[in-house]
Amino acid sequence: FNLVALRIAEPRLPSLCSLSKRMSDDHWDYLKILGVERLYPMFDVEKSRQGEAAMDRMEATHREFKVMPLRCPAKDPSDALKHPAKFEALRRTLTEALPAAFAATFTLDDDE
């Protein structure tokens, strides 16, 4: 549901979801094939800070991409749909990322 929430919040922003907790080498290879240069990852906000650690690793290990993390204003994008103020904050966050065309936003779900 996170991908659907991102598409509802800002349909003009190209959005992708890895459909897993992690991005494998195959994910990175496909991004290269597609010519993606900038990534705007958005991870679930967790008490364990697992998402933030993943973003740090992503920035450190994939220097061929310009990685600019986006912070979700709710627990995750689908949770923002339940709260009008958080949904507006999500929309604003995504809209601010729009000027950099051909970016990809990822959500990595804990549920999978």
N, C-alpha and C positions, 0 to 999 in steps of 0.2 A: 504493500500500500504506500510505501514511501515514494516510489517512483510516480505513482498516480498523484500523490499530493504535490510533488514538485511540478508536474505538468499542469495541474490546476492552478497553482500559485503563479507560475510564469511559463506559459506555453511557448513563448518565443525562445527560451533557453534550451539548447540541446541537452538532454538529460539521459544518462545511462545508469544502469544498476548492475553490479557484478553478480547478483543473485546468490551471493555467498558472503561469509564473514571476511574473506580474504580475497585479494586479487592475485591470481596466479600469473606465471610467465605468459600464458596464453592471452590473458586479458591485456597485458602490456603490449604483446605482439600485435594484437588487433588494433589497439590505439595507434601504434606506429603505422600500420598499414592504412588506417583511416586518415593519417596526416594530422592527428591531434597534436598540438604543441603546448596547450595550456590545460591544466586540470584544476577544477574547483571542487575538491572532495568535501563531502558533508557526511560526517559520521554521526551515529547516535550519541547522545549525551548520556554518559554512564558514570556511576559513582566510581567504578573501577578505573576510569580514565583510559580504558582500552582503546577507544577511538582516537583519543589525542595521541597516544603512543603510536598507533598505526599511521597517523598523519606525519609524525616526526620521522618514522622509518621511510615513509613514501618520499618525503622531501630529500632525505639523505641518500637513498639508494637509486632513485630514478631522476637523475640530473638532466636527462635528455628532455624532460618535460618541465615547464614552469608550473610549479605546484603552488596554488594559492587557496588554502583551506577556508571554507565558509563555516561559520558557527551557526548551528540550528538554534533558534530561539525557544524550542520546545524539546521534549525528550527525544523526539524524532520528527521528521516532516509529517507523517500521518497523524501524530498527536497534535500537531499545530492546527489541523483541520477542526479539532474539537473546541478550540479556544479562539474567538475572533481576534483578540489582540495579538496572540502569538502567530496566527495566520497572517495578519498584516505585517508583522515583523519578518516572517519568512518571505513574504512577497517582496518586501523592501530589500532584504538581503540578496535575493535572486536578481531583482531588477538592477541592483548596483553592479552585478557581475556581467550584465548584458553587453556593455560596450566592447568587451573583448570577445569578438566573434569566434565561432567554432570552438568554444570551450566545452568541456564535458563535466558534468556534476555527477558524483557518485554517492549513493547511499549504501552503506554496508549494514545489513540487518543482523541483529542478534538472534532473531527468531529462526534463522535457517541453519 
